[in-house]
Amino acid sequence: MDHLAPIPFVSVSGTPYERGRAYGAAVPERVARSAEIYGRALDGLGASDAFRQRLTTEFAARIEAFGAHYLEEMRGIADGAGVPLGDVVMINARTEVVAQARRQSAAPGEAAATPHEPEDGCTGAVILAGRSSNGRLLHGQNWDWRSECIETGIVLRVHRDDGPDILTFVEAGGLARSGLNSAGIALTANYLECERDFRTTGVPLSLLRRKILEQQHFAEAMGAVVNTPKSCANNLMMSTAEGFAIDFECAPDEVFSVLPEDDMLVHANHWVSPAARSKLKDTGVANMPDSYYRDWRVKRLLQQAGTSLALDDLKRAFFDDFATPFAVCRPPRPSSLSGNLSATVAMIAMEPASGFMDVLPLPALQRGFTRYSLTGQPQPVAEPA
């Protein structure tokens, strides 16, 4: 294949509205493409215009109650990109909105069998400083999702006057996904599912991720996870450059923790916490049973790499193609459930203490990382040997 261009970089500052407007104006085509992708998903589920309007209005109000500055930033994105505010709300609440549309489309008396998108995978890992060759914590992830979202991914840098600066890889129009901040806090997120999902409506996951990255102190970042109501399950892997990492397996109404072992933390898409497994039904692993070996493969490869690991070792583990195409690093393939092409859309590898992330689009098909930072401009990175 032709080498893909690096993920676009957008750097913004000012008030929430000013930041949003500059963001939307920088990548209007990508914001519009995000809206098109999820609008088409709603079309496929038979969602009417009235249904969409009701849901986006509801989520806009919920977002504003969570933090008025979030909705102001979204309003700026919409104005800058020339799209309706409802489209930007939909992008930020896409998991929750699509799930509600799927439930509405189910036949009378029939449960919505797959409330989540079955393509939403991901494998994440943290290497603590005690196992890192340069003494700095390392944190990364493969983001598995719809392969067409290679056309919507951006790296967003937000200079803030009221807290730490943020660097996040996110779908255009969104406020945060994976990333780090200038306080040394880093975050990756991946899919989980349980039988409690979508019984109540909580804060959209993208807003929770953004709130985590807005925190100056790691305790407050963890508090945001514990105290924010959620609509559905999700896994949040968090770390701090000060030398700690924790994985939060989140049900809508309860949070379970998984701690590092041997100075490493790895998580895919099945519940691991013994407490969670005793209390919940894992309803997602039927859609992606490969999760059971993906985290095992990454752990094994990191263990085999020795006791002193570099960022390149983390990348090599994420390139693993065991049992492809159902691998840690997935080439584009049709989903058996939705028919959409699913792939590892991007590989993200971060060094929070240094304030940078390396990002590679479609890593199963090419090499060529770009380094994005909290201070400088994007730069190409030498490939792992």
C-alpha positions as CSV (number, residue, x, y, z in Angstrom):
1,M,0.0,0.0,0.0
2,D,1.0,3.6,-0.3
3,H,2.5,5.1,2.8
4,L,-0.1,7.0,4.8
5,A,0.5,10.6,5.7
6,P,1.1,11.2,9.4
7,I,-2.0,11.9,11.6
8,P,-2.9,15.6,11.4
9,F,-1.8,17.7,14.3
10,V,-3.9,20.5,15.8
11,S,-2.7,22.8,18.5
12,V,-5.1,25.2,20.2
13,S,-5.3,27.7,23.1
14,G,-7.6,30.4,24.5
15,T,-11.1,30.1,26.0
16,P,-13.0,26.8,25.5
17,Y,-15.0,28.3,22.6
18,E,-11.8,29.8,21.0
19,R,-10.0,26.5,21.3
20,G,-12.9,24.6,19.8
21,R,-13.4,27.1,16.9
22,A,-9.7,26.9,16.0
23,Y,-9.9,23.0,16.3
24,G,-12.9,22.8,14.0
25,A,-11.4,25.2,11.5
26,A,-8.2,23.3,11.3
27,V,-9.7,20.0,10.3
28,P,-13.3,20.6,9.0
29,E,-13.2,17.7,6.6
30,R,-12.2,15.3,9.3
31,V,-14.9,16.5,11.7
32,A,-17.5,16.2,8.9
33,R,-16.2,12.7,8.1
34,S,-16.6,11.7,11.8
35,A,-20.2,13.0,11.7
36,E,-20.8,11.1,8.5
37,I,-19.5,7.8,9.8
38,Y,-21.7,7.8,12.9
39,G,-24.6,9.4,11.1
40,R,-24.5,6.5,8.6
41,A,-24.4,4.0,11.5
42,L,-27.6,5.6,12.8
43,D,-29.1,5.4,9.3
44,G,-28.4,1.7,9.2
45,L,-30.3,1.3,12.5
46,G,-33.3,3.2,11.2
47,A,-32.9,6.2,13.6
48,S,-35.2,9.0,12.6
49,D,-34.2,12.7,12.5
50,A,-36.5,13.2,15.5
51,F,-34.8,10.4,17.4
52,R,-31.3,11.9,16.7
53,Q,-32.5,15.3,17.7
54,R,-33.9,14.1,21.0
55,L,-30.8,12.1,21.9
56,T,-28.3,14.8,21.0
57,T,-30.3,17.4,22.9
58,E,-30.4,15.1,25.9
59,F,-26.7,14.5,25.8
60,A,-25.9,18.1,25.3
61,A,-27.7,18.9,28.5
62,R,-26.0,16.1,30.3
63,I,-22.6,17.3,29.0
64,E,-23.3,20.9,30.1
65,A,-24.3,19.7,33.6
66,F,-21.0,17.7,33.8
67,G,-19.0,20.8,32.7
68,A,-20.3,23.9,30.8
69,H,-16.9,24.5,29.3
70,Y,-17.1,21.1,27.4
71,L,-20.3,22.1,25.6
72,E,-18.7,25.5,24.8
73,E,-15.7,23.8,23.3
74,M,-18.0,21.6,21.2
75,R,-20.0,24.7,20.1
76,G,-16.7,26.2,18.9
77,I,-15.8,23.0,17.1
78,A,-19.1,23.0,15.3
79,D,-18.8,26.6,14.3
80,G,-15.2,26.2,13.2
81,A,-16.0,23.1,11.1
82,G,-19.3,24.4,9.7
83,V,-21.3,21.5,11.1
84,P,-24.4,21.4,13.5
85,L,-23.6,21.3,17.2
86,G,-25.7,18.1,17.3
87,D,-23.1,16.4,15.1
88,V,-20.3,17.2,17.5
89,V,-22.3,16.1,20.4
90,M,-23.0,12.8,18.5
91,I,-19.3,12.3,17.9
92,N,-18.5,12.7,21.6
93,A,-21.4,10.5,22.7
94,R,-21.1,8.0,19.7
95,T,-20.9,4.9,21.9
96,E,-24.0,5.9,23.9
97,V,-26.0,7.3,20.9
98,V,-25.4,4.3,18.6
99,A,-26.2,1.9,21.4
100,Q,-29.6,3.5,22.1
101,A,-30.4,3.4,18.4
102,R,-29.5,-0.2,18.3
103,R,-31.8,-1.0,21.2
104,Q,-34.6,1.0,19.6
105,S,-34.2,-1.0,16.4
106,A,-34.5,-4.4,18.1
107,A,-37.7,-6.3,17.3
108,P,-40.4,-6.1,20.0
109,G,-39.5,-8.4,22.9
110,E,-36.0,-8.9,21.5
111,A,-33.0,-7.7,23.4
112,A,-30.3,-5.7,21.5
113,A,-27.8,-8.5,21.4
114,T,-24.8,-6.3,20.6
115,P,-25.2,-2.9,22.3
116,H,-21.6,-2.1,21.7
117,E,-19.8,-1.9,18.4
118,P,-18.1,-5.4,17.9
119,E,-15.1,-3.8,16.1
120,D,-14.1,-1.8,19.2
121,G,-11.1,-3.8,20.6
122,C,-7.8,-2.4,21.8
123,T,-4.8,-3.8,23.7
124,G,-3.0,-1.5,26.2
125,A,0.1,-1.8,28.3
126,V,2.2,0.1,30.9
127,I,5.8,-0.5,31.8
128,L,6.7,1.0,35.2
129,A,9.9,2.9,35.7
130,G,11.5,-0.1,37.6
131,R,11.4,-2.1,34.4
132,S,12.1,0.8,31.9
133,S,15.6,1.1,30.5
134,N,15.6,4.9,30.9
135,G,13.9,4.9,34.2
136,R,10.7,6.5,32.9
137,L,7.3,4.9,32.8
138,L,6.0,3.9,29.3
139,H,2.4,3.6,28.3
140,G,0.8,2.6,25.0
141,Q,-2.1,1.0,23.1
142,N,-3.3,-0.4,19.8
143,W,-6.6,1.2,19.0
144,D,-8.8,-1.3,17.2
145,W,-11.9,0.2,15.5
146,R,-13.5,0.9,12.2
147,S,-10.7,1.1,9.6
148,E,-12.4,4.1,7.9
149,C,-11.6,6.1,11.1
150,I,-8.1,6.4,9.8
151,E,-9.7,9.3,7.9
152,T,-10.8,11.0,11.1
153,G,-8.0,10.5,13.6
154,I,-6.1,13.6,14.8
155,V,-3.6,14.5,17.5
156,L,-4.9,17.4,19.5
157,R,-2.8,19.6,21.8
158,V,-4.7,21.9,24.2
159,H,-2.9,24.7,25.9
160,R,-5.0,25.6,29.0
161,D,-4.9,28.5,31.4
162,D,-6.8,26.6,34.1
163,G,-4.9,23.4,34.4
164,P,-2.4,21.1,32.7
165,D,-1.9,21.1,28.9
166,I,-3.3,18.1,27.1
167,L,-2.1,15.9,24.2
168,T,-4.6,13.4,23.0
169,F,-5.1,11.1,20.0
170,V,-8.8,11.4,19.2
171,E,-11.4,11.2,16.4
172,A,-11.9,14.6,14.9
173,G,-14.7,16.4,16.7
174,G,-14.0,14.6,20.0
175,L,-12.5,16.1,23.1
176,A,-10.3,13.2,24.2
177,R,-9.5,9.5,23.7
178,S,-5.9,8.3,24.6
179,G,-3.3,10.8,25.7
180,L,-1.3,12.5,28.4
181,N,-1.0,15.8,30.1
182,S,1.8,18.2,31.4
183,A,1.3,16.8,34.9
184,G,2.5,13.4,33.7
185,I,-0.8,11.7,33.8
186,A,-1.5,9.3,30.9
187,L,-4.6,7.4,29.8
188,T,-5.6,4.7,27.3
189,A,-9.1,3.2,27.1
190,N,-10.6,0.0,25.7
191,Y,-13.9,-1.8,25.3
192,L,-15.6,-3.9,28.0
193,E,-19.1,-5.0,28.1
194,C,-21.5,-6.4,30.8
195,E,-25.1,-7.1,31.4
196,R,-25.6,-3.8,33.3
197,D,-24.9,-1.7,30.2
198,F,-27.3,1.1,29.1
199,R,-29.8,0.5,31.8
200,T,-29.3,4.1,32.9
201,T,-27.8,7.1,31.1
202,G,-24.5,8.5,32.4
203,V,-21.8,10.9,31.2
204,P,-20.4,10.0,27.7
205,L,-17.1,8.2,27.9
206,S,-15.2,10.8,25.9
207,L,-16.0,13.4,28.5
208,L,-14.8,11.2,31.3
209,R,-11.5,10.7,29.4
210,R,-11.2,14.5,28.9
211,K,-11.8,15.1,32.6
212,I,-9.1,12.7,33.6
213,L,-6.6,14.5,31.4
214,E,-7.6,17.8,32.8
215,Q,-6.4,16.9,36.3
216,Q,-3.2,18.1,38.0
217,H,-3.1,15.3,40.5
218,F,-3.4,11.6,39.9
219,A,-5.6,11.0,42.9
220,E,-8.1,13.5,41.4
221,A,-7.9,11.7,38.0
222,M,-8.7,8.4,39.7
223,G,-11.5,10.2,41.6
224,A,-13.0,11.3,38.3
225,V,-13.3,7.6,37.2
226,V,-14.9,6.5,40.5
227,N,-17.3,9.3,40.8
228,T,-18.6,9.8,37.3
229,P,-21.8,7.9,36.3
230,K,-21.5,5.9,33.1
231,S,-23.9,4.5,30.6
232,C,-21.9,1.4,29.9
233,A,-18.8,-0.6,30.7
234,N,-15.3,0.6,29.7
235,N,-11.7,-0.1,30.6
236,L,-9.5,2.8,31.6
237,M,-5.7,2.2,32.0
238,M,-4.1,5.2,33.8
239,S,-0.6,6.0,34.8
240,T,1.5,8.8,36.2
241,A,5.1,9.7,35.5
242,E,5.6,9.7,39.2
243,G,5.7,5.9,39.0
244,F,2.3,4.3,39.4
245,A,-0.3,2.7,37.1
246,I,-3.8,1.2,37.6
247,D,-6.4,-0.3,35.4
248,F,-10.0,0.5,36.1
249,E,-12.5,-2.0,34.8
250,C,-15.7,0.1,34.9
251,A,-19.2,-1.1,35.0
252,P,-21.8,1.6,34.7
253,D,-22.3,1.7,38.5
254,E,-19.2,0.1,39.9
255,V,-15.4,0.2,39.4
256,F,-12.9,-2.6,39.8
257,S,-9.2,-2.2,39.9
258,V,-6.3,-4.3,38.5
259,L,-2.7,-3.4,39.6
260,P,0.6,-4.0,37.9
261,E,2.5,-7.3,38.3
262,D,6.3,-7.5,37.7
263,D,6.3,-3.8,37.0
264,M,3.9,-4.3,34.0
265,L,0.2,-3.8,33.4
266,V,-1.5,-5.3,30.3
267,H,-5.2,-5.3,29.4
268,A,-7.3,-6.3,26.4
269,N,-11.1,-6.6,26.2
270,H,-12.2,-9.1,28.9
271,W,-12.8,-8.6,32.6
272,V,-9.8,-9.6,34.7
273,S,-10.5,-8.5,38.3
274,P,-11.7,-11.5,40.3
275,A,-14.3,-9.3,42.0
276,A,-15.7,-8.2,38.7
277,R,-15.8,-11.7,37.3
278,S,-17.7,-12.9,40.4
279,K,-20.3,-10.2,40.1
280,L,-20.8,-9.5,36.4
281,K,-21.4,-11.3,33.2
282,D,-18.9,-10.6,30.5
283,T,-21.2,-10.1,27.5
284,G,-18.6,-8.8,25.2
285,V,-16.0,-11.5,24.9
286,A,-18.4,-13.6,22.7
287,N,-17.8,-10.9,20.0
288,M,-14.0,-10.9,20.4
289,P,-12.7,-14.1,22.1
290,D,-9.2,-13.2,20.7
291,S,-9.0,-10.9,23.7
292,Y,-8.1,-13.9,25.8
293,Y,-4.8,-14.3,24.1
294,R,-4.0,-10.8,23.0
295,D,-3.1,-9.6,26.5
296,W,-1.3,-12.9,27.1
297,R,0.8,-12.4,23.9
298,V,1.8,-8.8,24.9
299,K,2.8,-9.9,28.4
300,R,4.8,-12.8,27.0
301,L,6.6,-10.7,24.5
302,L,7.5,-8.1,27.1
303,Q,8.7,-10.7,29.5
304,Q,10.9,-12.3,26.8
305,A,12.4,-8.9,26.0
306,G,14.1,-8.9,29.4
307,T,14.1,-6.8,32.6
308,S,15.1,-3.5,31.0
309,L,12.5,-2.4,28.4
310,A,12.5,0.6,26.0
311,L,9.6,2.2,24.1
312,D,10.7,0.1,21.1
313,D,10.1,-3.1,23.1
314,L,6.6,-1.9,23.8
315,K,6.0,-1.1,20.1
316,R,7.4,-4.5,19.1
317,A,4.9,-6.2,21.4
318,F,2.0,-4.2,19.9
319,F,3.2,-5.3,16.3
320,D,2.5,-8.9,17.2
321,D,0.6,-10.7,14.4
322,F,0.0,-14.1,16.2
323,A,-3.3,-15.6,14.9
324,T,-3.7,-12.8,12.4
325,P,-6.1,-11.3,11.4
326,F,-7.4,-11.7,14.9
327,A,-4.2,-10.4,16.3
328,V,-2.8,-7.8,18.6
329,C,-2.0,-5.8,15.5
330,R,-5.0,-6.3,13.1
331,P,-5.0,-5.8,9.4
332,P,-8.3,-4.5,8.0
333,R,-10.9,-7.3,7.9
334,P,-14.7,-7.5,7.7
335,S,-16.4,-7.8,11.0
336,S,-18.5,-11.0,11.2
337,L,-21.3,-9.1,12.9
338,S,-21.5,-5.6,11.3
339,G,-19.8,-6.1,8.0
340,N,-17.7,-2.9,8.7
341,L,-14.0,-3.2,8.1
342,S,-12.2,-3.5,11.4
343,A,-8.5,-2.8,11.9
344,T,-5.8,-1.6,14.3
345,V,-6.4,2.0,13.3
346,A,-3.4,3.4,15.2
347,M,-0.6,2.4,17.6
348,I,0.1,4.9,20.3
349,A,3.3,4.8,22.5
350,M,3.8,7.4,25.2
351,E,6.5,8.6,27.6
352,P,4.5,10.8,30.0
353,A,7.4,12.3,31.9
354,S,8.8,13.6,28.6
355,G,5.4,14.8,27.3
356,F,5.4,12.9,24.0
357,M,3.4,10.3,22.1
358,D,4.5,8.3,19.0
359,V,1.6,7.5,16.7
360,L,1.5,5.1,13.7
361,P,-1.6,4.8,11.5
362,L,-2.6,1.3,10.3
363,P,0.5,-0.4,11.9
364,A,-0.4,-3.8,10.3
365,L,0.3,-2.4,6.9
366,Q,3.1,0.1,7.3
367,R,5.9,1.6,9.5
368,G,6.7,5.2,10.1
369,F,5.9,6.7,13.5
370,T,5.5,10.4,14.1
371,R,6.3,11.9,17.5
372,Y,3.9,14.5,18.9
373,S,4.7,16.5,22.0
374,L,3.4,19.0,24.5
375,T,5.9,21.6,23.3
376,G,7.3,21.1,19.8
377,Q,6.1,20.2,16.3
378,P,5.6,16.7,15.0
379,Q,8.8,14.8,14.0
380,P,9.4,11.5,12.4
381,V,10.8,8.7,14.6
382,A,13.4,6.1,13.9
383,E,11.8,2.7,13.5
384,P,12.3,0.0,16.2
385,A,15.0,-2.5,15.1
